[in-house]
Amino acid sequence: MSKYRVLILSEGFGTGHTRAAYALSGSLRKLSPDVQTRVLELGSFLNPKVAPLFINAYKKTVVTQPRFVSMMYKQQYKKSLNRLTTLALHRLFYAHAREVIEQLKPDLVVCTHPIPSAVISRLKRLGLRVPLCTVITDYDAHGTWISSGVDHYLVSTQEVKNKVLHRGVSPFRIDVTGIPVHPSFWEHPVKAGILQDMGLKDMPTVLVMSGGWGLMNGDVLNPYLTRWRQDIQLVFCVGSNEKGMRKLKKDPRFQHENVHVIGYTKEIDKLMEASDLLITKPGGMTCTEGLAKAIPMLFHNPLPGQEEENCEYFTSKGWGERLSSLEVVGKWMSRLIDEDEYAELARRRAESRLNIEKLRPMQSAKRIIEILETTNKVSL
């Protein structure tokens, strides 16, 4: 039997979309030996010199002009990328996208970012024949995710499905599958082994994540956390922000045996498993990974748009709390230090794991395999 070829397309605007792509790739290969996958950040693949300039400009805009980003997000919320916009994108950055598709000959294209989804959708209108599946990687459905050439949408929740329905998409083209996370986030290895492997102590531990780009402004929060360094182990993960990492390491408050400052790592699953509290920006992927680990979450400084929606969804479900003041931090630190409350937190986490296990998000990969099998039968 020939293998199915699945091409998974993302973009480098933030790290969550591409993490979802690789998570989906790993789940597909774990579920079926008959599936071959390839992950591409399409714009970066086609424009290796120009793409980083645009990504850096976007990152700078998000950091320095959040109100502008919020305004644009809200203005475009109900609008798909129109044909003029997709034509401009195609001519400027994606002129060779069709050649890539025809060369790789995928049985299915899956997009975890709205731009490649719109680009492939346009190519389908112009005659490209390939099934297209779009995975919405947030707990909201911005209009840019919706394109006429998409055959299947995989969404995080029923609420997101309802929003996609309101945008005129047939219910038969939408499946609620959850956001795909790497299978390792659904595994729970022995904590003692993780602590030993990572050089951490067996004590209450807080993991502070700034996102893959290291965008969380922790000038007040991070030093405040070090007040508890004698009793609580602190792990600061600053992503690719090398300047921020150097700054923290030079600060005497962070030069303590219970304080660890690290950069980008592929072992977030282990760090979450070993930690008792996660302080993070509410990106869709990070929230879902934290949910899989059943770790209590505090959401700090959400970016306008998707992160605000993610924060609202997770807090409404009781899966996290907005870090609205330093008093919230103090409350949680006290709970970690108190032996009885710490034991209660551990008990609740174990209980949550049992409930969350029912949500094991291999559903995205399973649905894609079903689509592959159905499409293959139709083509025969």
N, C-alpha and C positions, 0 to 999 in steps of 0.2 A: 504494500500500500504506500503511495506517495505521500510525503509529508505536506501538511498545510503550511503556507507561508503567510505570516501576519506581520505587516509593517506598522509599527507604532510611532506616531509622529507627535512631537511636543515642540515647545519653544523655551528659550532660556530666560524668560521674564519671571524671575523668582525660581526657586528650586523645586517647588511642590509639584508642578505639572510633570516635570521629568522624573521625579521620584515615583509618581503614580504610574508613569509609563514603564519604568523598570520593575516596579512591583507587579504590574500586570504581566509583564514578560516572564518574570520568575514564576508566577502562579500558573500561567499557561503551560510552561515547560514542566512544572511539577505535576500538573494534572494529566498531561498527555505527552507521550513520546512522539506522537505524530504531528506535533506543532513546532515549527521553526519560527523564531521571532527575531526582529531587528528593530532597535530603537534609534530614532534620529531626531535631533533638534533641527527641523527642516531648514529654517532660515539660516542658522549657523553653518549647517552642512553646505548650503548653496552659496553662502556669502561669508566665508571664514574671516575675512578682513574687516568687512563693514558691520557685520552683526554685533560684535562686541561693543562697538561705538554706540549703537542704538540701545543696547541693553544697559550700558553704563549711564546713558542719558536718561533712560527711564528710571533707573534706580535713583539717580540724583533728583529727579523731579518728585518721586515719591517721598524722599526724605525732606526736601527743602520746600515743597509746595503741596502739602497734603490737602489743603482746602481746594486747590485747583483740581487735583486728582478726584476728590470727592464730588466736585461739581460736574466734571466730565462723566464720571461713573453714573450719576443720577440722570444727567441729560440724555445719555445714550442707553439708559436702562431697558427701555422697551423696544429699542431699535436693533435689528440685525445689521450686519455689515452689508451695505447696499452694493449694487453691481459696479458702480463707479469706484467705490473704495476697493473692492476685490480686484478690479481691473488694474488699479494703480499699484496695489500690492504685488500682483502678478508681474507687471512689467518692471517694477523697481527691484524686487527681491526674489521672486519665485518663477522667473521665466523658464527655468529648466526643471521645474517640479515634475512636469509630465514625463520628461525623459527619465527621471529617477524612477518613477512608478513603472514605466514600461520596461526599464532595464531589470528591476527587481522582481517584477511579475508577482505581486502579492495576491493571495486569494482573498484577503481582507485588509483594508486600511482602518486603523483605529487611531483616533486623535484625542489627546488629553489636554489640548489647548485650542481655543476657538479660532485662531488665525489659520493654522494648517487645515482645520476643518472647513473653513470658508474657502480656502484655496482649492482643496480637492473637490469640494462641492461645485465650484465654478468649472473646473476641468470636466466634471461629469456632465454639466450642462452642455459643454462643447464636444461631448462624444466619448470621453474616457469611460471605459466600462470596468468598474471595480466597486464592490460593496463598501460602504463607508459607515463606520460606527464611531460615535462621539461619546466620550466619557466625561461628564461634567464633574470637575474635581473640587467643587465647593458645595456649601449648603445653601446655595442660592442659584438662580438661573438668569444671569444677565442676558440681554437680547443678543449679544454678539455670539453666543453659543449656538444660536438657531440658524441653520442654513438649509435651503431647500433640497440639496443633494444628499443629506444625511439619511441613511436607511434605518438606523437604530440609535437610540439614545439610552445610555446607561446612567442612572442618576442616583444620588446619595439617599434620598428620603422620599416619602410620599408627598411631603410638602413641596419639594422641588419638582416632582412629577406634575403636581397640580399647576405649578407656574408654567411649565413647558406646555401643558395642555392648553392653558389660557393663551398661549402664543400661536395656537392653531395647529399644533402637531397631533397627529392621530394617536390615540391611546395604544394602538397595536404596535407603535414604533418606540414605545418608552417602557423600560424595565427598571424597577427599583432594585439595585444590586449592592448599594453601599459604595464607598470610594475604595478602590483597591489599595491595600498596603502590602508590603513585603511579608511573605509567610512567616518570617522570623518574629514578627511582632505578635503573632498568635501562639508562639511557643513560650513556655515558662520554665526555663532552666533553673537549676538550684542557685539560689541567691549567693550562697557562700562561695561557690566556684567563680561567679562573675566578679565578686569583690576581690578575690585573690588575683584573678587574671588582670584586673584593671588597677590594682594597687590601691584599693579603697578600703576603708575601715568598716566594720560592722557596727554602724551607729545610724541614727536618723539622718537622712540624706535628702538634700534639695537639689534638683537639676534645673538650671536656669538656661533657657535656650533663646538665642537671638534671631533664629531663622537662618537659612542657608547663607544669606547675604550679610548676616550680622547687623540687622537694621534696628534692633531694639535699643531705644535710648535709656540706658541704665545708669546715667550719671548720678541720680539720687538713689535709685533702688538698689543697685549692686553694693555700694559701700554700706548702705543701711543693713543689708543682709549679713554683712561680716560681723555685726554686733553679736551674733549667735555662733560664731565660729568655734567657740570652746565646746559647745554641746551639740552642734549640728554640722554635718559635713556638707560643704557647698561645692557644686560642680558647675562652673560657668562655661558654656559652650558658645563661642562667639562666631562660629561659622567661618567664612572666608575673610572676616574682618581682621587682617593681620595688625593693622594700626591699633585697633581696639584691644587686641590681645596683648600687645607690647605695653600699652598704657596700663592695663590692669596688673600685669606682672611687675611693673615698676612701683606700683602703689604698695606701701608697707602693710596696708590693711589686708591685702590679698596674699601676703607672704607668710603663710601659716600652714602647718601640716594638714589641717582639715579643709583647706581651700585649694581647689584645683581649677586651673584655667586652661582650656583646650580649644583648638581651632576646629576646622571641619573634620568630621569623623563619620565613618560608615557603621559605627557601633552604637547608634542611638537606641536601638532596640535593647541592648544590654544595659545601657545607662538608665533607661526608663524602668527596666525590670528591677534594677538595684536601688532605685530612688523611691522616696516616699511622697514626694510632692514635685510637680512640674510647674515652673513659671515660664510662660512662653507667649509669643505672639500667636494669635488664633488663625494660623494658616489652615486651610482645609486638610492638608495631608498630616500636619503635626497633630491637629485635634483628633483625627481618626486613628493615628498611631497611638496617641495617649489613651484613647478609648479602648483600643485593643489590649493595652496593658493595664487597663482599669486603674490608672494612676490619677489621684486628685489633681486638678489643674487650676491655676490662676492665670487669667488672661490679661496681659499687660499691653497697653497702648496699641489697640488694633488700628491698622491702616484703614483709611476710608474705603468703602465699597465692600468687597467680599469678606475681609476680615471682620468688619463690623457685623455682617450678617452671620458669619460663623460663630462669633462670640455670642450673639443673641440666641442662636439656636442651641448651643451647648449649655448656656446658663439656664435657658428655659427648661431643659431636660434634666437639670440637676447634675450635669457631668462636669461642671466647672463653675468658677466664680470670677467675676470681673475684679481686677485689682484696681479698685477705685481710690484707694488711699493706703498710706503706710500702716494704718491701723489694721487693715486686712492682713498685711504681712505679719504684724505682731501677733494677731490672733492665731494664725497658722503655726508660727514658730512655737508659741506656747503649747499648742496641741501636740506638736512633735516632741517637745521636751518632757511633758507630763507622761509618766509611764502608763497610767490607766487610759488616757486619751489616745496615746500612741498605739496601744494594744487594740483599742476600739477601731482606729483607722485601719489597722491591718486586717481586722475581722471583716470590716465592711468591704475592703478591697477584694478579699477572697470571695465574698458573697457576690460582689459585682462581676467578678470574672466568670462565675457560673452563669449569670444572666447574659453577659456579653458574648459568651461562647456561642449562643444561639445566633449571633449576628456574623459569624465567621465570614469575612468578605472574600471568599473564593467565588462568590456568586458572579462577580464580573467576569472572571475567567471562564466559569462554567457556561455562562450565557454566550460568550464569544465562541466557545467550542460548538454550542448548539447552532449558532448562526452559521459557522463554517460548514457544519454537516448538512444543514438545511440548504444552504446556497449550493453546495457541491451536488446534492441530489437534484436540485432544480436544473443546474447546468448540464447534468447528464441526460 
